[in-house]
Amino acid sequence: MGELRFATVGTSAICERFLEALATLPDARHVAACSRSIERARALAARSGAVLSFASLRDLARCDEVDAVYLATPNGLHAAQALELVEAGKHVLVEKPLAANEREAREVFSAARRRGVVVLEGLRSLHVPAFSAIERVVAEELGAVRLVTLRFSKVTSRMARLRAGERVNVFDPELAGGALMDIGVYCVEPAVALFGAPDEVRALAVTVPAPGCGAPVDLAGEALLGYGDKVVSLSFGKTSDDLAPCEVQGERATLLWDHVSCPARLRVCAHEGTGGLAFRPETGAPVELPVEEPADDMACEVRDFVDAVRGVPAAVALRERLEGVTLASLRVMDEIRRQIGVRFPADEGRA
């Protein structure tokens, strides 16, 4: 196989980041851009050196000069667009979340297996070296894990537009928007990747009527995942900045790290109980773990996707594992949304 020829669908900032990541790979290149606006598609293509531009997904799907597609459109469009591309024989890297719910994701993965193509959800934090280090420490150094906190909240400039009554894609339930799908997914998927599907889910959220449709949309929330022997707490939101670290508390030690969406500064605090009466944790000084920090963290997921398309065994195995993570995570998010009263068209079986 020669260079893997990529097309992009969408022209948002995350698409620009993808192109920066793609440029770091010597065996893949951007050849086509697609947008509802042919002018925007041509502008993006010109910036990257791509030679093809499309205003129609159907025309892109029929193009023999494209092998793989990066899909960066509103959440509610992901599944239907991925299915169209898969049926045309294209490999597809879908920006998170892969679909609006678990049912849609199963349809996409089933079609990909039938057509013999690769579909991968683009959640970059599961592909960086730091997450492999987190997995190793959790498995080997902490002892029995009992409590976990994964958190990600950041202020978004789109809140001002929402408050002004503007209909904004990221807060539009008709497009599978909301804080959970946009930012909470960064907490749900690492939890499932580390500990599997939970036995129980309990959730609360702050919701408001979405402009233009009046249906509830979530701005922030928390969820507890029960595993019998451990409890995982998830905190997410788009109205405030969460500055606290993530942590996994084990009976022998606690692991902390910053930025669940881009893990950094991993450190372990070993429990050093003296057996006496104490009113604060008895731990040693934090030991920072040396972890490779990629120059472009998104390049890690793109590299894994390209390698899976090429049939590299380790990447193929990772893709298969992450398919299960995607499905179980969407099942968790489906339940969270059920409890907080947020519904999408896809939940009614409508695309």
Number of C-alpha atoms within 10 A of each C-alpha: 6 7 13 19 17 24 28 30 24 22 20 11 10 14 19 16 14 19 22 15 19 22 15 15 16 9 15 18 19 24 21 27 29 27 20 14 15 15 14 18 22 20 16 24 23 15 10 17 13 19 12 19 25 24 18 14 16 13 11 24 22 13 15 10 14 21 19 28 26 25 27 22 22 19 26 24 18 25 26 16 19 28 22 16 22 26 17 17 21 28 27 28 25 24 22 24 27 28 29 28 25 21 17 22 24 17 15 24 21 14 19 22 12 11 15 15 20 24 29 25 23 22 23 19 22 21 20 22 16 23 22 13 17 21 14 13 20 20 13 9 16 22 15 16 20 16 16 22 19 26 26 26 23 16 12 13 10 17 17 10 12 17 11 10 12 15 16 17 18 20 26 26 26 22 21 28 25 25 24 27 25 18 22 26 24 26 23 29 26 22 22 21 19 15 15 15 22 20 10 13 18 15 19 16 23 14 18 13 14 23 19 12 11 11 17 21 29 26 21 23 21 18 21 19 22 16 16 10 9 16 18 23 21 23 22 29 26 24 16 14 13 16 12 15 19 22 22 21 22 20 14 16 22 24 24 24 21 19 19 20 19 18 23 19 15 23 20 23 19 20 17 12 13 8 7 6 7 9 6 6 9 14 15 13 11 14 12 14 15 12 17 11 14 12 10 14 17 23 23 20 22 24 19 19 26 22 17 23 22 15 13 13 11 11 18 18 12 15 21 14 12 19 17 16 22 26 23 20 26 25 17 26 24 19 18 22 21 13 14 18 15 21 19 23 14 19 17 8 9 7 16
